[in-house]
Amino acid sequence: MPTGYDLIEHSHEFRMHLLKRLAAGLIDAVVIFLPVVLIVYLVGLEPKEMLVGVLSGFGWFFYSAISESRTGTSLGKKTLGLIVVSIDGPMTFSKGVVRNISKMFWYIFLPIDVLVGMAICNDPRQRWVDSIAKTIIIKKEIKGFMPS
């Protein structure tokens, strides 16, 4: 199976999938980041930058793990028509925790997770932790919709 790096060059569909995932991640990050910034700055906690980075990472982790294990989506994924599914059985909370662990320290581990996931020869739509959790993000089927 080709790696994600091979597919970026040749597959428009794969590039669009990656862009949707990036946009969904940015929407989710904003949903968590803005309230954390407001709280840290309004309360006057120090050191501001470090606290914002760490607290937003833990917030993003818990938000994603809970919402994805319950519904398969987050606000960003739902907005862009994506859903997290388990490859081997039902989507569970433990799978949600594993697949989102890199978001705790998003400024270090999330880019590594994405880059390694694209380099390994599993399904190129998976981040590295997706391959460990046995999950994948796919387009959500819209019931009653028939593409023309």
Order of alpha helices (4+ residues) and beta strands (2+ residues): alpha-alpha-alpha-alpha-beta-alpha-alpha-alpha-beta
